[in-house]
Amino acid sequence: MRIVLGVGGGIAAYKVASLLRLFTEAGHHVTVIPTEAATRFVGTATWEALSGNPVSNSVFDDVHQVNHVRLGHEADLVVIAPATADLLAKAATGQAGDLLTNTLLMAHGPVLFAPAMHTEMWQHPATQANVETLRSRGAAVLEPASGRLTGADSGPGRLPEPEAIYDAAMALVQGQGDYQLPLAGRTVTISAGGTREPLDPVRFLGNRSSGKQGVALALAARDAGATVRLLAAHMEVPPPAGVEVVRVETALQLREAALAAAADSDVVIMSAAVADFRPAEVSDTKIKKRDDSADPVITLVRNPDILHELVERRNAGDAGPASQLIVGFAAETGDSDGDVLAYAEAKLRRKGCDLLVVNHVGTDKVFGQDTNAVVILARSGSEPQEAAGSKADVSAAIINRISYELNHVLPRA
C-alpha cells in the first residue's frame, strides 16, 4: 500500500517515527511529507532513513514529477500526525501553501488525522468547527488522548499512541471510509455510584460518591462502540441512554451482579465506591433513641473484595474470557505511613487487576465534583499515566488506555 505520512509541526512529531516504523515493517511504501515547522522538531534525515524515500516539503522539488498532484493521486491512504490546530484549519479551509496541503487537496483515498495540541486549542470552537467540517467531508479525525502535555499541564490533546493510530489507519482502509470504533464488538461492564449498607429500615452506612465518574465512563465506552452494562448503585445523576442498567444497593448485591455480568464481558471497570464494611445485624424496625437505654453499639463485618474475586475467577477460568481486562479504582488518602501512590501501588499488587485508576480523595475532592485528576497504574509495569480535566475528559483517557491494553498488551485469544 502506498501511504503519504504528513507530519505537523508539534513536539509530538518524535512519536511519529515509531508510527512510520510500523507502516514500513508491515511492508507499506511510505512517503513522508513534513511541514517546514515539523523539520524543526525532527529533521528530514530521520524521515529519509526510516522510510527509505527522499523527503521534501516544497512544491518546487522534483517539479518534473508534478509531486503536488501525483502524491495525492497515487496514495492509498494519507495519515496526518500530529495534526496540529494549524494543519486542521488549513485542511478544513482548503489552503494549499505547501506540498502537504496540496497533497491533501489531491487525495482520492481515505484520510486520517491524528490531532495533538494543547487542551485549550483542541477545545476551542474554531478547532472543533474545523474537525466537524473535515468529518462531514469523509475524513477520519481521531480523538486526542488525554494526559500529560508539554510542561506541567494535563488534559485532552496528547497524540494517540502510534499503535492506536496504526490500528485506526488499517481499519479505515479496510472499511474504505468507515473508521471502526476502538471498542466496537466489545462488551464493557461498569459499576458506578456508592453502595448503601442498611442499619434499619430508615438508616444506612454510605459514602459521598455521586456516580458522575461511572456515568462518564459508560458514555465514553458507549461512544467508543462498546455494548455497555452499568451496575448502578446510589447515583446523583441519571444513567446514560443506550446502556443496559442493573440496579443494586448493597455491596453483596453488587458482588452478585458483577460476577454474573463478568461472564460475557471483555472489560470490567469497578468504579463504584463499595463499602468496606456492613452492619453485622440489620434491625427490622427503626432503632429508637430512648433516654432509659444505653447508646447502641453497631458491630461491623467486612464486605467481600469484589475486585479481587473477579480477578481470581478470571485467572482460574471460572468467569469471563481469559483475555478479559479488569480495571479497579482506588480512592485514597495519604497519611504518616505513606502517600497516595504508595498505597495505590500496594493495592494494585494485592488486587491483581490489570489497571488501577487512582484518585486522591477528600471532602472537597472528586466525590460530587465535575472535574477529576487521576493516575493510571498498570500491572504490566508501564509508566504511570496522568489524566485530568472534566470527568468526561478523564473517562476518555481511561477508555483510550483500555483500548490500547486490549489490542496491544492483552491480545485476544
Buried (B, 14 or more C-beta within 10 A) or exposed (E): BBBBBBBBBBEBBEBBBBBBBBBBEEEBBBBBBBBEBBBEBBEBEBBBEBBEEEBBBEBEEEEEEEBBBEBBEBBBBBBBBBBBBBBBBBBBEEBBEBBBBBBBEBBEBBBBBBBBBBBEBBBBEEBEEBBEBBBEEEBBBBBBBBBBBEEEEBBBBBBBBBBBBBBBBBBBBEEEEEBBBBBEEBBBBBBBBBBBBBBBEEBBBBBBBBBBBBBBBBBBBBBBBBBBBBBBBBBBBEBBEEBBBBBBBBBBBBBBBBBBBBBBBBBBBBBBBBBBBBBEEBBEEEEEEEEEEEEEEEEEEEBEBBBBBBBBBBEEEEBBBEEBBBBBBBBBEEEEEEEBBEBBBEBBEEBBBBBBBBBBBEEEBBBBEEBBBBBBBBBEEBEBBBBBBBBBBBBBBBBBBBBBBBBEBBEEE
